[in-house]
């Protein structure tokens, strides 16, 4: 089983998947048994210098846009993600930084669709079903839940040999290989 965590300032959403979605809920309610790895949707380090880390500059070169981890509105999310990663690592879990939007772009999961409206999240969910079965009980996911599932999918693909780790001196992120 693989876990994905969408980090938010007020609430963190987690998802657990295998070949299908098994659980989606509040991160604080997650039981961490039998997880192979965890993907955290937040920067897990800060740049040594400048606005972006090396791994982020590589994503930008690939045409994938993102927020700088030190941006005032985003720094709290980064700090919370780092805290979650440290906690999980100390419990023995393998934890990776992921970026669901990068996964959507690389795997062509509705990359041009914004995720704030129900009709838009529905398009993303439908395309996501090419990669993971989504039972009826999880059909009406919001954008945070979708990001948690996509985060888990990214880690799953990486462990299946279908992903790459982009590393630099100041951090790393895993992404799927192009299909």
VENUR-V317415 format. One record per residue. N is the residue number from 0. RES is the residue in three letters. OMEGA is omega in whole degrees, -180 to 180 (* if undefined). Layout:
N,RES,OMEGA
N,RES,OMEGA
This chain:
0,UNK,-179
1,UNK,-178
2,UNK,172
3,UNK,-180
4,UNK,173
5,UNK,-175
6,UNK,175
7,UNK,-179
8,UNK,-179
9,UNK,-174
10,UNK,176
11,UNK,-179
12,UNK,179
13,UNK,175
14,UNK,176
15,UNK,-179
16,UNK,163
17,UNK,170
18,UNK,177
19,UNK,177
20,UNK,-179
21,UNK,-175
22,UNK,172
23,UNK,179
24,UNK,179
25,UNK,-180
26,UNK,-179
27,UNK,-179
28,UNK,-176
29,UNK,173
30,UNK,-171
31,UNK,178
32,UNK,173
33,UNK,177
34,UNK,178
35,UNK,-179
36,UNK,-178
37,UNK,174
38,UNK,-178
39,UNK,180
40,UNK,175
41,UNK,174
42,UNK,-179
43,UNK,175
44,UNK,178
45,UNK,179
46,UNK,175
47,UNK,176
48,UNK,-180
49,UNK,-176
50,UNK,-174
51,UNK,172
52,UNK,180
53,UNK,-179
54,UNK,179
55,UNK,177
56,UNK,178
57,UNK,177
58,UNK,179
59,UNK,177
60,UNK,178
61,UNK,-180
62,UNK,-179
63,UNK,-178
64,UNK,-180
65,UNK,177
66,UNK,174
67,UNK,-175
68,UNK,-180
69,UNK,-180
70,UNK,-173
71,UNK,-178
72,UNK,-174
73,UNK,-175
74,UNK,179
75,UNK,178
76,UNK,179
77,UNK,-179
78,UNK,178
79,UNK,177
80,UNK,178
81,UNK,179
82,UNK,179
83,UNK,-179
84,UNK,179
85,UNK,-179
86,UNK,-178
87,UNK,178
88,UNK,180
89,UNK,177
90,UNK,176
91,UNK,-180
92,UNK,172
93,UNK,-175
94,UNK,-179
95,UNK,171
96,UNK,178
97,UNK,178
98,UNK,-175
99,UNK,179
100,UNK,177
101,UNK,178
102,UNK,179
103,UNK,-180
104,UNK,-176
105,UNK,-178
106,UNK,-180
107,UNK,176
108,UNK,180
109,UNK,-174
110,UNK,-179
111,UNK,-177
112,UNK,173
113,UNK,-171
114,UNK,-175
115,UNK,-179
116,UNK,180
117,UNK,-179
118,UNK,180
119,UNK,178
120,UNK,178
121,UNK,178
122,UNK,179
123,UNK,-180
124,UNK,-179
125,UNK,-180
126,UNK,177
127,UNK,-179
128,UNK,173
129,UNK,-174
130,UNK,-178
131,UNK,178
132,UNK,180
133,UNK,179
134,UNK,-178
135,UNK,-178
136,UNK,180
137,UNK,-175
138,UNK,-176
139,UNK,-180
140,UNK,171
141,UNK,-174
142,UNK,177
143,UNK,178
144,UNK,177
145,UNK,180
146,UNK,178
147,UNK,179
148,UNK,-180
149,UNK,176
150,UNK,178
151,UNK,178
152,UNK,-180
153,UNK,179
154,UNK,179
155,UNK,-180
156,UNK,178
157,UNK,-179
158,UNK,176
159,UNK,-179
160,UNK,-178
161,UNK,-179
162,UNK,-177
163,UNK,173
164,UNK,176
165,UNK,-174
166,UNK,174
167,UNK,-180
168,UNK,-171
169,UNK,176
170,UNK,178
171,UNK,179
172,UNK,176
173,UNK,179
174,UNK,175
175,UNK,172
176,UNK,176
177,UNK,-177
178,UNK,*
